[in-house]
Amino acid sequence: PFCLPLQFLSYLGACDRLLKQGYEEGQVEEAMEMFQYSEKKAAEFLHLLAQFNDMGFQQNEVKEVLLLCGNQRERALEELVMK
């Protein structure tokens, strides 16, 4: 998916920064792919995923809702509570 070595290095740097924040490698890679390698959007997603998991929501449901709601915390929370 990368055209240039610089893009690949940018991807690796973004993944490294997210891993250092304590996220799991598989989740980081998945989030980066889901958001077309946008570190900012992947970081938002991972942060919200962790928050909602801590609240007791199921990870698969959280992922689905966050994608549908475009990482909008309040909308995602409403959807999760209604399920």
N, C-alpha and C positions, 0 to 999 in steps of 0.2 A: 504493500500500500504506500510505500515511500518512494519518491522520485529521486531525491537527493540525499547524500550522506548527512547534510545539515539538518534535514527534516528528521532523520532517524536519531541524530544526536539530541535534537530538541525533544523528541518523544522520550528518549531515555532519561533526560534531565527532568522532565515533567513527572515521569513515573517515580524516579528517585525521590523527588521532593514529596510526592504523595505518600510513598512508603515510609519516609522519615516522620510523617505525621501519624503513623501508627496503623494505616490501612493495610489490609491483606493484599498480597501480590495479585492474586486472581481477581479480586474486586477492582483493583487499580486498573489492570489490563482491560477488564470488561467495561469499566466506566469510560476509559479513554476511547475505546472502540465505539461505544454507544454514542458518544458526543463528538465523533469525528476528530479525535485527538486534541480537543480543546481542554487544556489543563484547568481553566477556570470552571467550566461547566462540570467536568468530572469531579473536581474538588467539592463543588456545591452538592452534587449528587451524593458523594461519599459521606459528606458531613450530615446531610439529611437522613440518609440511610442509617447511619449510626444512631442518630437521635431517635428515629422512629423504632429502631430495634431495641433501644434502651427503654422505650415506652411499652415494649411488649408486643409490638406488631410483628407479624411474620415477614421475613425478609423478601420472599417472592412477591407477596402482596405489595410491600413497600416499593420494590423496584418497578412493578407494573404501574402503580399509581403515580410515582414520581415522573415516569416517562410520559404518562398521559397528561399530567399537569405541568409539564415543563419545569420541574424543580421548584414549583411555587409551593412553599411550605404550608400556607394556610389552606389552599385548595386541596393539597394532598392530605392534610390532616382531616379535613371534612370528609373526603372520600373514604379514608381508612376507618373513621368512626362510624360511617354509615354502613360499612360492610358487615 
